[in-house]
Every structure is written in structure tokens, then in C-alpha cells.
């Protein structure tokens, strides 16, 4: 085992050392070679070292270099060094984080990270928190708590009696609602096509003046950080109206909530702390390994009641917080360990610096592309940039050639009917040199196809 882990460390270090010099996406020949990982399952065992060598030799060249600094296609962070190291150690520990008796260290670390996260993001300190796989499951968990709470108010126990013949719940979303919220609503039986959709303004923010009449049977889903524009719904006004009406406010804050750590961007989140539940992604802007998300609910009992499956005689419960009562899954890895490592290694100032640096880099992308004669379509208030290179056909061609070039990687989107390239800056490893190299490639490629000056 010792030699195998040492060889793993050597191979991983070699991969990371070279990642900045390769194309961001693998070549077609590297993808084709992945067939070597398949074929018939061997009849007999083979040495673990041989398995590792095959996986590295064939698999590593076919990866997307999201751990480097020039991947801007989605809001995908890299992995901080301390978080990666903690992930490896946690893998060796092989802890089941479901219950305190199964792993005291996993449970304690979750308690610590819960306190740190609520404090960093300015959320109520007594909130209940669950450590889940991603924003989709964080949205699912927060909305499950909302469904449970609203139905309990009218005397309906949805956990016991289900949704058959249950009183109706209205769900209000913005025109720019993220698909993960709609997916969560689907899984909860609330329906993605039955929602009431509120128009958005030019930046994708829900228009508070267009809200329907709210009541105690309503869930409102706000967005903190639009995946295209980076914009924030007006939480202060909407939360105030919801509170007066007895409605529940859920915030999809996958990456945008991390803006709260910076005095420069915290004003964008004014009023968010008045909501009832929040979904947070950690493998995005906190830069920890996949998979990692957090759900927070103002009243812990709502989250626990919605997700707890009760108990069994052999499942020893303590008087303290039992992690599995706050998540959809029971057995799961101890993902809180790398969260602790990331936060502990960065500290407040390091996390703030990373967020502010990425936002500054996004603004620099916008300024340089605009100066080169291209249209930036959004107000760059956070880490998202939308740029058009002319017609839809021209923009799609530029995106395709940028992706093929491999200096950096950006994806396409459609914004208010206009095709655009989307630049998301959210990796701790992105340097100013990465930005300049990427800009040079973008401008060179756009001009080479006859666009711009």
C-alpha cells in the first residue's frame, strides 16, 4: 500500500505540473484511446500498480484541464492544494459521514464548517445545514424543507401522508431560473411547468414589481448569481414582501453567495440573509474537489423533518446533531473534511482575495474585448462575461475555433435572443498571465475569421 500511494502521488504531481502547458481539452486521439479502459473484464486479478498505470497513462491525457487556470467554460473551480491533500487523506480514512458514531471526526468537522460557512456568508447562525453533493441536491433539500413547513402549517404531514390530495403549494420563480431549481421541483412532485414565472430585467434579475400576490402557501425561488450575467435578484424587497405574506423564500446561491465574503460584492446580496433557505455550491468558487454542496435552512427542524427517515434499532442516535438527518443520503463520504481544509488554508483574507481577484479578472476580460471591438452584453458585476463577435453564425464560429485552439476554453449561450460566448472566472489557479494569454488567443482568433478591427 505504501509504495502504491507513493506512486499515486508521483503521478498526480506530474499531471498537475504539466497541466498548464497542455491544451485545455484533450485531442480526439486521446479520447479514442479511452477504449483501452474497457473491453472484457479480465478473468483474473492484476496488480494495483498496473491498474494505476493504465488509468494514468490512458486517462490523464483525456481529461479536461479544469484544474489549470484557463478553463472558463462553466463555473468550475479547480482544487486548492490543501483541499486536494485533505481529500486524499479522507480517502485513506474511508469514513462514513452518516452518523457521529460512525465517524466522530467527520461529524465534528461538519459542525465547524457549518459555523464558518454561516458566518462567512452572513446567514443566520442557528441555521440547520446539510452537506450534499451539489446545488441541485441543495435546492432539492431546501425546497423539501419549504414544502414540509408550508404543508405543516395547514395540518398536512407530507412526510407521512405524501402529496396525494395534499393542499396546493404555489411556486414562484424568475424568468432566468436555473435548471437545477426546476429539476429539484420535479423530484419533489411540485412540477416544473406549473410554476409562476416572473419577468426578468435586462440583466436577468427578477422584477419585484411584477411579483404575483403572495400568501402563506407560496414558495419564492430567488437567484443569487445568474449563470450568464452574474446578476442578483432584488432579495431585500422580495424577502420583505414574502415575510409580510407568510411566504417562504429559497435562494439558489450556487456561486453568487460567496460574494458575501468581500466588502466589494456583499452589497449585491443585501436582503439575502432574510430568506428561509439557501443552496450553496462548494466545488465551484470555494475550489474543493467534486462533489460538494451545502443546504442551509433558517429553522433546522424544517430541514431535519423533511429529510430524516426516522431511525432503526441498530442505528445509534446521539443527543447532538446527527449528519444524516440533514441530507437526502445516509451513507456518504466525509466531504466536509476538504471544506474544512480549504477554509482553514485560505482564512478570511485568502478567500476574499480569491473572490476579488476572479471578479477583477472578469472585468479585465470585458474591458479588453470591448476595446478590441467586440460587444460585451452584460454589466460585469461579478465573475461572468458575455461577449458577442457579431452574428450568431460568427459568434459560434469563433467559439468553436477558440475551443479547438486549446489555449483556453469557453462555451456558448443565448442571451436575450443573441448568441454569445460565456466567460466564467472562478478558479483559484487563474493568474493574470492566464487571462492575458487567453485574451490574446480570443482576439487573434476572432480577427482571423474577419471580425473586429
LUMMI-816813 format. One record per residue (C-alpha): residue number from 1; residue in one letter; x, y, z. Coordinates in steps of 0.25 Angstrom, whole numbers. Each point is the difference from the previous one (the first is absolute). Layout:
BEGIN
NUM:A:X:Y:Z
...
END
This chain:
BEGIN
1:X:0:0:0
2:X:11:10:4
3:X:7:-2:-14
4:X:-13:1:-7
5:X:-4:13:6
6:X:14:6:-2
7:X:-1:-3:-15
8:X:-14:6:0
9:X:6:13:6
10:X:11:0:-10
11:X:-10:-2:-12
12:X:-10:11:5
13:X:11:10:3
14:X:6:-3:-14
15:X:-14:2:-6
16:X:-2:14:7
17:X:14:5:-3
18:X:-3:-2:-15
19:X:-14:4:0
20:X:3:15:-3
21:X:8:-4:-13
22:X:-11:-8:-7
23:X:-12:3:-7
24:X:-12:2:9
25:X:-8:-11:-7
26:X:5:-14:-5
27:X:3:-3:-14
28:X:-9:-10:-8
29:X:11:-10:0
30:X:0:0:16
31:X:-14:-1:1
32:X:0:-12:-10
33:X:11:-7:9
34:X:-10:-1:11
35:X:-5:-12:-6
36:X:12:-7:6
37:X:-7:1:14
38:X:-12:-8:-5
39:X:-1:-13:-8
40:X:-3:-13:8
41:X:2:0:15
42:X:13:-9:3
43:X:-3:-13:6
44:X:12:1:10
45:X:5:11:9
46:X:11:9:-4
47:X:10:8:9
48:X:-6:13:5
49:X:13:7:-6
50:X:-4:-5:-14
51:X:-14:6:2
52:X:5:13:4
53:X:10:1:-11
54:X:-11:-3:-10
55:X:-9:10:6
56:X:10:11:0
57:X:7:-4:-14
58:X:-14:0:-7
59:X:-9:8:9
60:X:9:12:3
61:X:1:5:-15
62:X:-15:-1:-2
63:X:-3:10:12
64:X:-5:14:-2
65:X:10:9:7
66:X:-10:6:10
67:X:11:0:11
68:X:8:10:-8
69:X:-2:15:-2
70:X:-6:1:-14
71:X:-13:-7:1
72:X:-12:10:0
73:X:-11:-9:-6
74:X:-9:-2:12
75:X:1:5:14
76:X:10:-11:3
77:X:11:3:10
78:X:13:-8:2
79:X:4:-7:13
80:X:8:8:10
81:X:13:-8:4
82:X:-5:-1:15
83:X:-13:-5:-5
84:X:6:-11:-9
85:X:9:-5:11
86:X:-11:-1:10
87:X:-8:-7:-11
88:X:11:-10:-1
89:X:1:-2:15
90:X:-15:-1:1
91:X:0:-11:-10
92:X:10:-8:8
93:X:-8:2:12
94:X:-12:-5:-7
95:X:-10:6:9
96:X:-15:-2:-1
97:X:-6:14:4
98:X:-14:-4:3
99:X:1:0:15
100:X:8:4:11
101:X:3:-14:5
102:X:5:-4:-14
103:X:10:12:-1
104:X:2:10:12
105:X:10:8:-9
106:X:-10:1:-11
107:X:-11:5:9
108:X:9:10:7
109:X:6:5:-13
110:X:-14:2:-5
111:X:-4:8:12
112:X:12:9:-1
113:X:-3:2:-15
114:X:-14:3:2
115:X:4:11:10
116:X:10:6:-9
117:X:-9:0:-13
118:X:-11:7:7
119:X:9:10:6
120:X:7:3:-13
121:X:-12:1:-8
122:X:-8:8:10
123:X:-11:-10:2
124:X:-8:-2:13
125:X:10:-7:10
126:X:-10:-10:5
127:X:-4:-6:-14
128:X:0:-14:-3
129:X:10:-5:-10
130:X:1:-12:-9
131:X:13:-5:-8
132:X:-5:-5:-13
133:X:5:-3:-14
134:X:-3:13:-8
135:X:-9:12:-2
136:X:-11:-9:-6
137:X:-1:-8:13
138:X:2:12:9
139:X:-12:6:-8
140:X:-8:-13:2
141:X:3:0:15
142:X:-3:15:2
143:X:-13:-1:-8
144:X:-4:-13:7
145:X:1:7:13
146:X:-9:11:-6
147:X:-10:-10:-4
148:X:0:-7:14
149:X:-1:14:7
150:X:-11:6:-8
151:X:-9:-13:0
152:X:2:-2:15
153:X:-6:14:2
154:X:-13:-5:-6
155:X:1:-13:8
156:X:5:-9:-11
157:X:12:-10:3
158:X:6:-2:-14
159:X:11:-9:6
160:X:-11:-10:5
161:X:-11:3:-10
162:X:7:4:-13
163:X:-5:10:-10
164:X:-13:-8:-4
165:X:-11:9:3
166:X:9:10:7
167:X:-4:15:0
168:X:6:7:-12
169:X:13:8:1
170:X:4:11:-10
171:X:14:2:-4
172:X:5:13:-6
173:X:13:1:-8
174:X:7:10:-8
175:X:0:-1:-15
176:X:15:-3:1
177:X:-2:-11:10
178:X:11:-11:-1
179:X:-3:-14:-5
180:X:5:-6:14
181:X:-12:7:7
182:X:-10:-5:-10
183:X:7:-14:1
184:X:-2:0:15
185:X:-15:5:-2
186:X:-2:-12:-9
187:X:6:-10:10
188:X:-8:6:11
189:X:-13:-2:-8
190:X:-3:15:-1
191:X:2:0:-15
192:X:9:9:-8
193:X:-11:4:-10
194:X:-10:4:11
195:X:9:12:5
196:X:-4:14:0
197:X:11:7:-8
198:X:3:15:3
199:X:7:8:-11
200:X:14:4:1
201:X:7:13:-4
202:X:11:2:-10
203:X:11:-6:9
204:X:-9:-12:4
205:X:-5:5:14
206:X:-14:-4:4
207:X:-9:12:0
208:X:-5:3:13
209:X:-11:9:-5
210:X:-5:-12:-8
211:X:-2:-10:11
212:X:-14:-6:2
213:X:-7:1:13
214:X:7:-8:10
215:X:-6:-8:12
216:X:3:-11:10
217:X:-1:-11:-11
218:X:11:6:-9
219:X:15:-3:-2
220:X:8:10:-7
221:X:13:-4:-6
222:X:11:11:-1
223:X:13:0:-8
224:X:13:5:6
225:X:9:0:-12
226:X:-5:-2:-14
227:X:8:-11:-7
228:X:0:9:-13
229:X:1:15:6
230:X:4:-2:14
231:X:-12:8:4
232:X:-8:-1:14
233:X:-15:0:2
234:X:-4:12:9
235:X:-1:-8:13
236:X:-2:11:9
237:X:-13:5:-6
238:X:-5:-14:-3
239:X:3:-6:14
240:X:-7:11:6
241:X:-13:-2:-8
242:X:1:-15:3
243:X:2:2:15
244:X:-13:8:0
245:X:-7:-10:-7
246:X:5:-12:7
247:X:6:-6:-13
248:X:13:-8:0
249:X:13:5:-7
250:X:10:-9:-6
251:X:13:5:-5
252:X:8:-7:-11
253:X:13:6:3
254:X:9:-11:-6
255:X:12:9:-3
256:X:-5:14:3
257:X:-2:-1:15
258:X:16:-1:1
259:X:0:15:-4
260:X:-5:3:14
261:X:15:-2:5
262:X:4:12:-7
263:X:-4:15:4
264:X:0:3:-15
265:X:-10:-10:-3
266:X:-8:-2:13
267:X:-10:11:-4
268:X:-5:-8:-12
269:X:-5:-10:11
270:X:-8:10:8
271:X:-12:-7:6
272:X:4:-14:-3
273:X:2:-3:14
274:X:-15:2:2
275:X:-4:-12:-8
276:X:-4:-13:6
277:X:10:-10:-8
278:X:12:1:-8
279:X:8:-9:-10
280:X:15:1:-1
281:X:10:-7:-9
282:X:14:-2:5
283:X:6:-7:-11
284:X:-2:13:-8
285:X:6:12:7
286:X:5:-6:12
287:X:9:-9:-9
288:X:-1:-13:7
289:X:-1:-14:-6
290:X:-13:-5:-6
291:X:-10:-3:5
292:X:-4:11:10
293:X:-12:9:3
294:X:-6:5:13
295:X:-15:3:3
296:X:-3:9:12
297:X:-14:2:6
298:X:-4:11:10
299:X:-8:-9:8
300:X:8:-13:2
301:X:-12:-8:3
302:X:-6:2:-13
303:X:12:-6:-7
304:X:1:-11:10
305:X:-15:-4:-1
306:X:0:1:-16
307:X:13:-9:-1
308:X:0:-9:12
309:X:-5:-15:-2
310:X:-2:-2:14
311:X:9:-11:6
312:X:2:-15:2
313:X:4:-7:13
314:X:14:-3:-5
315:X:3:15:-4
316:X:5:6:13
317:X:-4:15:1
318:X:7:10:9
319:X:-6:12:6
320:X:9:9:-9
321:X:-2:3:-15
322:X:-1:-13:-8
323:X:5:4:-14
324:X:-8:-10:-8
325:X:-13:7:5
326:X:3:12:-8
327:X:3:-6:-13
328:X:-7:-8:-11
329:X:10:-11:1
330:X:4:-9:12
331:X:14:-6:-3
332:X:9:10:-6
333:X:14:4:-1
334:X:6:10:10
335:X:0:12:-9
336:X:0:10:11
337:X:15:-3:2
338:X:5:7:-13
339:X:-10:11:3
340:X:7:2:14
341:X:14:-1:-7
342:X:-4:10:-11
343:X:-5:10:10
344:X:11:-2:10
345:X:11:2:-10
346:X:-6:12:-6
347:X:-5:7:12
348:X:-10:12:-2
349:X:10:9:-7
350:X:4:-11:-10
351:X:-14:-3:-3
352:X:-3:14:-2
353:X:12:2:-9
354:X:-3:-12:-9
355:X:-14:5:-2
356:X:4:15:-3
357:X:11:-5:-9
358:X:-9:-8:-8
359:X:-10:11:-1
360:X:11:10:-4
361:X:5:-10:-11
362:X:-14:-1:-5
363:X:-1:15:-1
364:X:13:0:-8
365:X:-5:-10:-10
366:X:-12:9:-2
367:X:9:13:-2
368:X:10:-6:-9
369:X:-11:-7:-9
370:X:-8:13:-1
371:X:12:8:-3
372:X:3:-10:-11
373:X:-13:3:-7
374:X:-9:-11:6
375:X:-13:1:7
376:X:-1:-3:15
377:X:-15:-3:2
378:X:-1:1:15
379:X:4:9:12
380:X:12:-7:5
381:X:-3:1:15
382:X:6:-13:5
383:X:8:-11:-8
384:X:-9:-3:-12
385:X:3:7:-14
386:X:-9:-2:-13
387:X:6:4:-13
388:X:-5:1:-14
389:X:9:-1:-12
390:X:-11:5:-10
391:X:-11:-9:-6
392:X:-4:-13:7
393:X:8:-8:-11
394:X:12:9:2
395:X:0:-2:15
396:X:-2:-15:-1
397:X:12:-1:-9
398:X:9:8:9
399:X:-4:-9:12
400:X:3:-12:-8
401:X:13:4:-4
402:X:4:5:14
403:X:-4:-14:5
404:X:8:-7:-11
405:X:12:10:2
406:X:2:-5:15
407:X:6:12:6
408:X:-13:2:8
409:X:-14:-6:0
410:X:-13:8:0
411:X:-14:-5:-3
412:X:-12:6:-7
413:X:-13:5:4
414:X:-12:8:-4
415:X:-3:13:7
416:X:-13:8:-3
417:X:0:-7:-14
418:X:14:3:-3
419:X:11:-11:-1
420:X:12:3:9
421:X:12:-5:5
422:X:0:-2:15
423:X:13:2:9
424:X:-1:-5:14
425:X:12:3:9
426:X:-1:-8:13
427:X:14:-7:1
428:X:10:2:11
429:X:11:-3:-10
430:X:-4:10:-10
431:X:12:10:-1
432:X:0:14:-7
433:X:9:-7:-10
434:X:-10:-10:-3
435:X:-10:11:-2
436:X:9:7:-10
437:X:4:-13:-7
438:X:-15:-3:-2
439:X:-3:14:-4
440:X:11:0:-11
441:X:-6:-13:-5
442:X:-14:5:0
443:X:3:12:-8
444:X:9:-6:-9
445:X:-10:-11:-4
446:X:-11:10:-1
447:X:8:9:-10
448:X:4:-12:-8
449:X:-14:-3:-4
450:X:-2:14:-4
451:X:-7:6:12
452:X:4:12:8
453:X:11:11:-4
END
